[in-house]
Amino acid sequence: MKLNRHLAGFASLVAIAAAGPALAETTLTIATVNNGDMVRMQTMTDDFTKANPDIKLQWVTLEENQLRQKVTTDIATKGGQYDVLTIGTYEVPIWSKNGWLVPLDNLGADYDVDDLLPAIRSGLSTDGKLYAAPFYGESSYVMYRKDLMEKAGLTMPDAPTWDFIRQAADKMTDRANGINGVCLRGKAGWGENMAFLTAMSNSFGARWFDEKWQPQFDQPEWKNTLQFYVDLMKADGPAGASSNGFNENLTLFQQGKCGMWIDATVAGSFVTDPKASTVADKVGFALAPDTGLGKRGNWLWAWSLAIPAGSAKVEAAEKFVGWATSKHYTELVAAKEGWANVPPGTRTSLYKNADYLKAAPFAQMTIDSINSADPTKPTVKPVPYTGVQFVAIPEFQGLGDTVGQIFSAALAGQTSVDDALKQAQDVSTRTMTKAGYIK
């Protein structure tokens, strides 16, 4: 009897050995932004975990400003809270040069890195190496209500001026019926109101700094930009606009409360989605406005996935990043949600896909907007920095937030445009002097 028990036990050990070692489970903590495409991605991850049963995904989903703050603090202090980071075109070149990011050399045999749009790929690369994989790419453009434009007796040009936008906003505003002629970002933040206002200022001929890094908020071009914006929003914008960022304006537009909205091209699928938008069949698209100086008020950005240096889970993290930014993922979304809802603005092949072009009325305007943004020559006059809606220096994150608060206060009527510009000039001069840019 005892012998039989020993034999049975031995047989069990042999069976376990033959089956091989149990897979050790790896948990990836992924920090991401609460934008629609990222939220949708979380509903698609069964596809990834079925193929990778040893990898478990844990999500930390945050509002844009919070995400930037938490991720920046974590990576700068080597906190190690996150295995995959959602970061933007601003952070990648700075963080990669600091040695904070892992180069993405192994995203899978069928990843096809050469299919990434050149403008997007170059912004996420340092010395030819990719340090973040784009989940979606964007510029900005005008989204507008075709029915309200027709009612106003106007026709939106493909390439409008700011003066036309003001004229159209005045005619579309219908306070009695809760319709604002235009909705624009007012929420403070370098990636919120300052993304919009910096891109807008480029089209007015303004710049953050001259070639000697002297701040330029005391110049007439910035006065023209900020005064136009504040006056336009006061006359034709929604109440409480100084609290509105991308998501708040998206909701207003989908509810039929905006005649025009100038913002990220990624919003195209959300405003034309009949399940989410009450005006889905009434939306038209145009290039971001200009003032005739040769620059439009559109930006260039990619929300991307990156892996912090020093991570003990690089192999698993690269598998996830490769999956989430692959052609396969695009096809997965198309099968489940329709071609119009796939993440836009990252791959050349998408803009040659007949199914996508047919399903997405915003596709051509999106790629035209992305291709027209030039981070190396963002404004009319020469500048010492790269970046269209940001300045690619480490100090910009804090400085942009501070100036964003000042300009948001001007929009809210808490300070005058002149006082706001003076405050922006003073704080920028102090920051740049302290950091050693101004000699």
C-alpha positions in Angstrom: 0.0 0.0 0.0 2.8 2.4 1.0 4.7 1.5 -2.2 1.6 2.2 -4.3 1.2 5.7 -2.7 4.9 6.4 -3.4 4.5 5.3 -7.0 1.4 7.5 -7.4 3.2 10.5 -6.0 6.1 9.9 -8.3 3.7 9.7 -11.3 2.2 13.0 -10.3 5.7 14.7 -10.2 6.5 13.2 -13.6 3.2 14.6 -15.0 3.9 18.1 -13.6 7.5 18.0 -15.0 6.2 16.9 -18.4 3.7 19.8 -18.5 6.5 22.3 -18.0 6.8 25.1 -15.4 3.6 27.1 -14.7 3.6 30.5 -16.4 4.5 33.3 -14.0 1.9 36.1 -14.3 3.1 39.6 -15.1 0.9 42.5 -14.2 1.4 45.6 -16.3 0.2 48.9 -14.8 -0.8 51.3 -17.6 -1.3 55.0 -17.1 -3.6 56.5 -19.7 -5.7 59.5 -20.5 -9.6 59.5 -20.3 -10.0 60.3 -24.0 -12.5 58.3 -26.0 -10.1 56.2 -28.0 -8.1 55.2 -24.9 -11.3 54.3 -23.0 -12.4 52.2 -26.0 -9.0 50.4 -26.1 -9.7 49.1 -22.6 -12.8 47.3 -23.9 -10.7 45.5 -26.5 -8.0 44.0 -24.4 -9.5 40.5 -24.3 -7.8 40.1 -27.7 -4.4 40.8 -26.2 -4.9 38.7 -23.0 -6.1 35.7 -24.9 -2.8 35.7 -26.9 -0.8 36.5 -23.8 -2.5 34.7 -20.9 0.6 35.3 -18.6 0.1 39.1 -18.8 -2.5 40.9 -16.7 -3.4 44.5 -17.4 -4.1 47.1 -14.7 -5.4 50.6 -15.7 -4.9 54.0 -14.2 -7.1 56.3 -16.3 -6.8 60.0 -15.5 -7.9 63.4 -16.8 -5.3 65.0 -19.1 -3.7 67.5 -16.7 -3.6 64.9 -13.8 -2.0 62.3 -16.1 0.8 64.6 -17.1 1.5 65.6 -13.5 1.5 62.0 -12.1 3.5 60.5 -15.0 6.1 63.3 -15.0 6.6 63.0 -11.2 6.9 59.3 -11.3 9.4 59.1 -14.1 11.5 62.0 -12.9 11.8 60.4 -9.4 12.1 56.9 -10.8 9.0 56.0 -8.8 8.3 52.9 -10.9 4.5 53.0 -10.5 3.8 52.4 -14.2 5.0 49.9 -16.7 3.4 51.6 -19.7 3.0 55.4 -20.0 0.7 57.4 -22.2 2.7 60.5 -23.1 2.7 63.0 -25.9 5.0 64.5 -28.6 6.2 67.1 -26.1 7.7 64.6 -23.6 9.3 62.0 -25.9 12.3 63.9 -27.2 13.1 65.4 -23.7 12.6 62.2 -21.8 14.5 60.1 -24.2 17.5 62.4 -24.1 17.4 62.1 -20.3 17.6 58.4 -20.6 14.1 58.0 -19.1 12.5 55.9 -21.8 13.3 52.4 -23.4 13.9 52.4 -27.1 11.2 50.4 -28.8 13.2 47.9 -30.8 10.9 44.9 -30.6 7.3 45.7 -31.3 6.7 42.5 -33.3 7.7 41.0 -36.6 4.6 42.4 -38.4 4.6 45.8 -36.8 5.8 47.7 -39.9 7.3 50.8 -38.3 7.9 52.3 -41.8 4.1 52.6 -42.2 4.0 55.2 -39.4 3.3 58.7 -40.8 6.7 60.5 -41.2 5.6 63.7 -39.3 4.3 61.6 -36.4 7.2 59.1 -36.3 9.9 61.8 -36.3 8.3 63.5 -33.3 8.6 60.3 -31.3 12.1 59.5 -32.3 15.6 60.5 -31.1 18.7 59.8 -33.2 16.5 57.6 -35.5 15.2 55.4 -32.7 11.5 55.2 -31.8 10.9 55.9 -28.1 7.1 55.9 -28.1 4.6 54.2 -30.4 1.7 56.4 -31.5 -1.7 55.3 -30.5 -3.4 58.1 -32.3 -2.1 61.2 -34.0 -3.8 64.5 -34.5 -3.7 68.0 -35.8 -6.6 70.4 -35.3 -9.3 71.7 -37.5 -12.7 73.3 -37.6 -15.8 71.2 -37.0 -19.0 73.0 -37.8 -22.7 72.5 -38.1 -23.6 72.6 -41.8 -27.3 73.3 -41.1 -26.5 76.3 -38.9 -24.0 77.6 -41.4 -26.6 77.4 -44.2 -29.2 79.0 -41.9 -26.7 81.9 -41.4 -26.5 82.3 -45.2 -22.8 81.4 -45.2 -20.6 78.8 -46.8 -17.6 77.5 -44.9 -14.4 77.7 -47.0 -12.1 74.7 -46.9 -9.4 77.1 -45.6 -11.2 79.8 -43.5 -9.8 83.0 -42.0 -10.3 84.0 -38.4 -12.4 86.9 -39.5 -14.7 84.5 -41.3 -14.9 82.4 -38.1 -15.9 85.5 -36.1 -18.5 86.5 -38.7 -20.0 83.0 -38.7 -20.0 82.7 -34.9 -21.9 86.0 -34.6 -24.6 84.8 -37.0 -24.8 81.3 -35.5 -25.1 82.3 -31.9 -28.7 81.8 -30.7 -28.7 82.2 -26.9 -32.5 81.7 -26.7 -32.0 78.1 -28.0 -28.8 77.4 -26.2 -26.6 77.5 -29.2 -23.1 79.1 -29.0 -21.5 80.2 -32.2 -18.2 78.8 -31.2 -16.7 76.5 -28.5 -12.9 76.8 -27.8 -10.7 75.5 -25.0 -10.5 77.7 -21.9 -9.4 75.3 -19.2 -5.9 76.2 -17.9 -3.0 73.9 -18.8 -0.1 73.8 -21.2 -1.8 71.0 -23.0 -5.3 72.5 -22.7 -6.0 76.2 -23.4 -2.3 76.9 -24.2 -2.2 74.2 -26.9 -5.1 76.0 -28.6 -3.8 79.5 -28.0 -0.2 78.8 -28.9 -1.3 77.3 -32.2 -3.7 80.2 -32.8 -1.0 82.7 -32.0 1.2 81.2 -34.7 -1.4 82.1 -37.3 -1.4 85.7 -35.9 2.4 85.9 -36.3 3.1 85.6 -32.6 5.8 83.5 -30.9 6.7 82.5 -27.3 10.3 83.6 -27.7 12.6 85.4 -30.1 15.9 83.9 -31.3 17.6 85.0 -28.0 14.9 83.4 -25.9 13.3 86.7 -24.9 9.6 86.3 -24.2 7.3 88.0 -26.7 4.0 88.5 -24.8 4.7 92.3 -24.9 4.5 92.3 -28.7 1.4 93.3 -30.7 0.9 89.9 -32.2 0.1 88.3 -28.8 -2.2 91.2 -28.0 -4.0 90.6 -31.3 -4.3 86.9 -30.5 -5.5 87.1 -27.0 -7.9 90.0 -27.5 -9.5 88.3 -30.5 -9.9 85.1 -28.5 -11.4 86.8 -25.4 -13.7 89.0 -27.5 -14.9 86.0 -29.6 -15.6 83.9 -26.6 -17.4 86.6 -24.7 -19.7 87.3 -27.7 -20.3 83.8 -29.0 -18.8 81.2 -26.6 -20.5 79.1 -23.9 -21.0 80.2 -20.3 -18.2 79.0 -18.0 -15.8 78.6 -21.0 -12.7 79.0 -18.7 -13.5 75.6 -17.3 -13.9 73.8 -20.7 -11.2 71.6 -22.1 -11.4 69.0 -24.9 -13.9 66.7 -23.3 -16.2 69.4 -22.1 -16.4 71.0 -25.5 -16.9 67.6 -27.1 -19.9 67.1 -25.0 -21.3 70.5 -25.8 -20.8 69.9 -29.5 -22.4 66.5 -29.4 -25.4 67.9 -27.6 -25.9 70.5 -30.4 -24.8 73.5 -28.4 -21.9 74.7 -30.6 -22.1 76.1 -34.1 -18.3 75.6 -34.5 -15.6 73.9 -32.5 -11.9 74.2 -33.4 -10.0 71.4 -31.8 -8.2 68.1 -32.2 -8.8 66.2 -35.5 -9.3 63.0 -33.4 -12.7 64.4 -32.4 -14.0 63.7 -36.0 -15.2 60.2 -35.2 -16.9 61.3 -32.0 -18.9 64.2 -33.4 -20.1 62.1 -36.4 -21.0 59.0 -34.3 -24.8 58.7 -34.3 -24.7 56.7 -31.0 -23.0 59.6 -29.2 -23.7 62.8 -31.2 -27.2 64.4 -31.7 -25.7 66.3 -34.7 -23.8 63.4 -36.3 -25.2 63.9 -39.8 -24.8 67.6 -39.8 -21.1 68.1 -39.3 -18.6 69.5 -41.8 -14.9 70.0 -41.5 -12.4 72.7 -42.6 -8.7 73.6 -42.0 -7.8 75.6 -38.9 -8.1 79.3 -39.6 -5.4 81.8 -40.6 -4.9 85.5 -40.9 -3.2 85.4 -44.3 0.4 85.3 -42.9 1.1 81.8 -44.2 0.5 79.8 -41.0 -2.7 78.2 -39.9 -3.7 77.7 -36.2 -3.3 73.9 -36.3 -1.0 71.8 -34.1 0.7 68.4 -34.3 0.4 65.8 -31.6 0.4 62.1 -30.9 -0.8 60.3 -27.8 1.7 57.5 -27.6 2.7 54.6 -25.4 6.1 54.4 -23.9 8.0 52.3 -21.4 10.0 53.8 -18.6 13.7 53.0 -18.4 14.6 50.6 -15.5 11.3 48.7 -15.9 11.6 45.1 -14.9 8.8 44.2 -17.3 10.1 45.6 -20.7 9.4 42.4 -22.7 5.7 42.2 -21.6 5.3 46.0 -21.9 6.6 45.9 -25.5 4.2 43.2 -26.4 1.3 45.3 -25.2 2.6 48.5 -26.9 3.1 46.6 -30.1 -0.5 45.2 -29.9 -2.2 48.5 -29.1 -0.5 50.5 -31.9 -0.6 47.8 -34.6 -2.5 47.4 -37.8 -4.1 44.4 -36.2 -5.6 46.6 -33.5 -6.9 49.0 -36.1 -8.7 46.1 -37.8 -10.0 44.9 -34.5 -11.7 48.2 -33.8 -13.0 48.4 -37.4 -14.6 44.9 -37.0 -16.2 45.8 -33.7 -16.9 49.5 -33.9 -16.7 50.4 -37.6 -13.9 51.9 -39.7 -14.9 55.5 -38.8 -13.9 54.8 -35.1 -10.4 53.4 -35.6 -7.6 55.5 -34.0 -6.6 58.0 -36.6 -3.4 59.9 -37.7 -0.6 57.3 -37.2 -0.3 55.1 -40.3 0.1 55.9 -44.0 -1.8 52.7 -45.0 -5.0 54.0 -43.2 -5.2 56.9 -45.5 -5.0 54.6 -48.5 -7.7 52.3 -47.2 -10.9 52.7 -49.3 -13.1 51.4 -46.5 -11.8 54.0 -44.1 -11.9 56.9 -46.5 -15.5 56.0 -47.4 -16.6 55.7 -43.7 -14.7 58.7 -42.3 -15.8 62.1 -43.8 -13.1 63.8 -41.8 -10.2 61.6 -43.0 -8.9 63.8 -45.8 -9.0 67.0 -43.7 -7.2 65.1 -40.9 -4.3 64.0 -43.0 -4.1 67.4 -44.8 -4.0 69.1 -41.3 -1.3 66.8 -40.0 0.9 67.2 -43.1 0.6 71.0 -43.0 2.0 71.4 -39.4 5.7 72.0 -39.2 7.3 71.7 -35.7 10.6 73.1 -37.0 9.0 76.3 -38.3 5.9 76.7 -36.2 5.3 80.4 -36.7 5.9 83.3 -39.1 9.1 84.6 -37.6 12.2 82.5 -36.7 12.2 80.8 -33.3 14.9 78.9 -31.4 12.5 76.1 -30.5 10.6 73.2 -32.0 7.0 72.4 -31.4 3.8 73.8 -32.8 1.5 74.1 -29.8 4.3 73.8 -27.3 7.9 74.7 -26.8 10.1 71.6 -26.6 12.1 72.6 -23.5 11.7 71.0 -20.0 10.7 74.3 -18.4 7.6 74.7 -20.7 5.4 72.3 -18.7 5.4 74.5 -15.6 5.6 77.8 -17.5 2.8 76.8 -19.9 0.6 75.8 -17.0 1.2 79.2 -15.3 0.5 81.2 -18.4 -2.5 79.0 -19.0 -3.9 80.0 -15.6 -3.3 83.7 -16.4 -5.0 83.5 -19.8 -7.9 81.4 -18.4 -8.5 84.2 -15.8 -8.6 86.8 -18.7 -11.2 84.7 -20.4 -13.2 84.5 -17.1 -13.1 88.3 -16.8 -11.0 88.2 -13.7 -8.2 90.2 -15.3 -7.8 92.3 -18.4 -6.1 91.2 -21.6 -3.3 93.8 -21.1 -2.7 92.7 -17.5 -2.7 89.0 -18.5 -0.1 89.7 -21.1 2.1 91.7 -18.7 1.9 88.9 -16.1 2.8 86.3 -18.8 5.7 88.4 -19.9 7.0 88.8 -16.4 6.7 85.2 -15.4 8.3 84.0 -18.6 11.2 86.4 -18.3 11.8 85.2 -14.7 11.6 81.6 -15.7 13.9 81.9 -18.7 16.5 84.0 -16.8 16.6 81.6 -13.9 17.0 78.6 -16.2 19.9 80.3 -18.0 18.3 80.8 -21.4 18.5 84.6 -21.1 22.1 85.7 -20.7 
